[in-house]
Amino acid sequence: MTDRQSVIDKIKNELGTQGYVDDPSALDKYNIEARGLYRGHATFVARPGSTEEVAFVVKTCADAGVPMVPLGGHTGLVGGGIAEEEIIVSTERLNKIFDIDTLNGTMTVGAGCILADIQNAADDAGKLFPLSLAAEGSCRIGGNLSTNAGGTNVLRYGNARELVLGLEVVLPTGEIMNGLRGLRKDNTGYDMKHLFMGAEGTLGIITAAVLKLFPKPNQTETALIALENPDSVMKLFGRATGMVGDTLTAFEYMNRNSLWVSCEYTEGVRDPFEDEHPAYVLMELTSPRAGTDLRDAIEKLLEEAFEAGDVVDAVIAESGQQRHDIWHIREAISDAQKGEGASIKNDLSIPISKVTDFIAKADAICERVVPGIRPMTFGHIGDGNLHYNLTQPKGMEGQAFLDKWHDVTDPLNDLVEEMNGSFSAEHGIGRMKRDELVRYSPPVEIELMRKIKAVIDPSGIMNPGKVL
Ligand SMILES: Cc1cc2nc3c(=O)[nH]c(=O)nc-3n(C[C@H](O)[C@H](O)[C@H](O)COP(=O)(O)OP(=O)(O)OC[C@H]3O[C@@H](n4cnc5c(N)ncnc54)[C@H](O)[C@@H]3O)c2cc1C
């Protein structure tokens, strides 16, 4: 019997029928990534139901030198959860909410909890867990922390990393690092949890976390705003941060192509403006404070921006349904793009003061490389984060366009580098961006990453071939 087969037998024996999947007809969901760019070939998925069972699976694999890939909701977009001959360790049964402590402002959860379930549990307890992204109905918190996910509320609350007080991790040896402390102050040596967040499963398997909860907003104002160009967008952003301060929770950009594609291909989504505009912003203000009139604040802000000539038109949501409709336009863009054929997607961040310059230069580069290319630019522009997605020119064959992937992305990434930005703002490295990591990171940093990986995972069995 091979080592691999004996490992599988031990796992089956220990975890029981609930604890694994090996029926080929049930494996697609573990092998196909959300965007369809990567397809894995795993034949065995372990589904441990507790931290101890994760430790058992990892130790059994480690002792036999069998590699593993941790997996959450499989909504990652860079091939990080793709397995070939490795055993997948799915966190889907680690889906318990252990504790909600409203006075401490914390929630302790299993790594397999779906993000939307965590948001709902916080809401039921009269609190807010602010991490929010379009995949929240299927991504799992362990995946969110492993990719240091961003999303629509980063402007006010920060990335996933900033929402965590404690972490439990099963190391590649099978040892359990229990750091489930809900402390806001804890200066006891190196802060180990930060090593595992953003590591994309290459240093261990996150099994549980203590998350920070926030006061629930009791006022929300949402507006969709039409503007002439990205320069006006950034002027509006500057004005908003000055006038409404920390009530500014979301500031999302969409160019005309993005809004159009979303309305064209998504049922129930429509353009609320009569005229077409080159640029749009979805702006949201929230406040937990009584006595702050956010409607007055957003109206004053827009009035001033109209007078200054920065804003052309605006719709302020009058109901929960209208707010939902506005958000739907933004959230449907990525999927809707498929309707127009192949796309080359980039997830970049640029210092906010350089965003306008970046968009102009990037559009010119892309048009030069593939005439007729259609930038569908949108994203969390208030964080300097753009999904600079490029759709094939009309009439071009999809594969011929995808063959230009590097011709387009290499000069774009060089431009990002020149502007002191990041070629991966929130989706991570996975398989897709390993070369870029080496090309654009300082050699000292790469060397340090390799040393850390070698210390924590000396046999290289934890998510091999990802990130480094
Ligand atoms: C429609 C859509 C919108 C999105 N919007 C955003 C967005 O706004 N912001 C954003 O940041 N991302 C976004 N994403 C990307 C994706 O949703 C996030 O990266 C999410 O955090 C991944 O969570 P997951 O549970 O699906 O992780 P998976 O896809 O299962 O895994 C992602 C990586 O984490 C590792 N991993 C998973 N669980 C664990 C664990 N418990 N321990 C150790 N490693 C683990 C995997 O090995 C893999 O490398 C979007 C994706 C889609 C499809």
The ligand as a Tripos MOL2 file, in Angstrom:
@<TRIPOS>MOLECULE
LIG
   53    58     1     0     0
SMALL
NO_CHARGES

@<TRIPOS>ATOM
      1 C1        -17.7310   37.5850   -6.7970 C.3       1 LIG1
      2 C2        -16.4640   37.6810   -5.9830 C.ar      1 LIG1
      3 C3        -16.1530   38.8780   -5.3470 C.ar      1 LIG1
      4 C4        -14.9920   38.9890   -4.5810 C.ar      1 LIG1
      5 N1        -14.7420   40.1780   -3.9630 N.ar      1 LIG1
      6 C5        -13.6470   40.2800   -3.1870 C.ar      1 LIG1
      7 C6        -13.3750   41.4960   -2.4920 C.ar      1 LIG1
      8 O1        -14.1040   42.4810   -2.6020 O.2       1 LIG1
      9 N2        -12.2870   41.5310   -1.7090 N.ar      1 LIG1
     10 C7        -11.4520   40.4580   -1.5720 C.ar      1 LIG1
     11 O2        -10.4710   40.5510   -0.8320 O.2       1 LIG1
     12 N3        -11.6630   39.3210   -2.2430 N.ar      1 LIG1
     13 C8        -12.7390   39.1940   -3.0290 C.ar      1 LIG1
     14 N4        -12.9780   38.0300   -3.6910 N.ar      1 LIG1
     15 C9        -12.0240   36.9120   -3.5750 C.3       1 LIG1
     16 C10       -12.4270   35.8720   -2.4870 C.3       1 LIG1
     17 O3        -13.7880   35.8940   -2.2280 O.3       1 LIG1
     18 C11       -11.6840   36.1450   -1.2160 C.3       1 LIG1
     19 O4        -10.3270   35.9360   -1.4610 O.3       1 LIG1
     20 C12       -12.1160   35.2770   -0.0170 C.3       1 LIG1
     21 O5        -11.5060   35.8350    1.1290 O.3       1 LIG1
     22 C13       -11.7080   33.8260   -0.1250 C.3       1 LIG1
     23 O6        -12.3670   33.0630    0.8750 O.3       1 LIG1
     24 P1        -12.6720   31.5100    0.6340 P.3       1 LIG1
     25 O7        -13.2210   30.9330    1.8760 O.co2     1 LIG1
     26 O8        -13.4840   31.3210   -0.5710 O.co2     1 LIG1
     27 O9        -11.1960   30.9760    0.4080 O.3       1 LIG1
     28 P2        -10.6880   29.8490   -0.6090 P.3       1 LIG1
     29 O10       -10.9200   30.2700   -2.0010 O.co2     1 LIG1
     30 O11       -11.2350   28.5350   -0.2190 O.co2     1 LIG1
     31 O12        -9.1200   29.8750   -0.2900 O.3       1 LIG1
     32 C14        -8.3470   31.0010   -0.5810 C.3       1 LIG1
     33 C15        -6.9140   30.7460   -0.1030 C.3       1 LIG1
     34 O13        -6.8800   30.6240    1.3220 O.3       1 LIG1
     35 C16        -6.4280   29.3150    1.7190 C.3       1 LIG1
     36 N5         -7.2940   28.9250    2.8390 N.ar      1 LIG1
     37 C17        -8.6450   28.8160    2.8510 C.ar      1 LIG1
     38 N6         -9.0710   28.5230    4.0940 N.ar      1 LIG1
     39 C18        -7.9670   28.4170    4.8800 C.ar      1 LIG1
     40 C19        -7.7510   28.1420    6.2580 C.ar      1 LIG1
     41 N7         -8.7610   27.9190    7.1060 N.pl3     1 LIG1
     42 N8         -6.4780   28.1290    6.7180 N.ar      1 LIG1
     43 C20        -5.4280   28.3660    5.8900 C.ar      1 LIG1
     44 N9         -5.5840   28.6300    4.5860 N.ar      1 LIG1
     45 C21        -6.8360   28.6660    4.0870 C.ar      1 LIG1
     46 C22        -6.5540   28.4410    0.4900 C.3       1 LIG1
     47 O14        -5.5860   27.4210    0.4950 O.3       1 LIG1
     48 C23        -6.3160   29.4530   -0.6230 C.3       1 LIG1
     49 O15        -4.9440   29.6510   -0.8130 O.3       1 LIG1
     50 C24       -14.1190   37.8850   -4.4730 C.ar      1 LIG1
     51 C25       -14.4350   36.6840   -5.1210 C.ar      1 LIG1
     52 C26       -15.5860   36.5670   -5.8660 C.ar      1 LIG1
     53 C27       -15.9000   35.2630   -6.5280 C.3       1 LIG1
@<TRIPOS>BOND
     1     1     2 1
     2     2     3 ar
     3     2    52 ar
     4     3     4 ar
     5     4     5 ar
     6     4    50 ar
     7     5     6 ar
     8     6     7 ar
     9     6    13 1
    10     7     8 2
    11     7     9 ar
    12     9    10 ar
    13    10    11 2
    14    10    12 ar
    15    12    13 ar
    16    13    14 ar
    17    14    15 1
    18    14    50 ar
    19    15    16 1
    20    16    17 1
    21    16    18 1
    22    18    19 1
    23    18    20 1
    24    20    21 1
    25    20    22 1
    26    22    23 1
    27    23    24 1
    28    24    25 2
    29    24    26 1
    30    24    27 1
    31    27    28 1
    32    28    29 2
    33    28    30 1
    34    28    31 1
    35    31    32 1
    36    32    33 1
    37    33    34 1
    38    33    48 1
    39    34    35 1
    40    35    36 1
    41    35    46 1
    42    36    37 ar
    43    36    45 ar
    44    37    38 ar
    45    38    39 ar
    46    39    40 ar
    47    39    45 ar
    48    40    41 1
    49    40    42 ar
    50    42    43 ar
    51    43    44 ar
    52    44    45 ar
    53    46    47 1
    54    46    48 1
    55    48    49 1
    56    50    51 ar
    57    51    52 ar
    58    52    53 1
@<TRIPOS>SUBSTRUCTURE
     1 LIG1         1 GROUP 0 **** ****
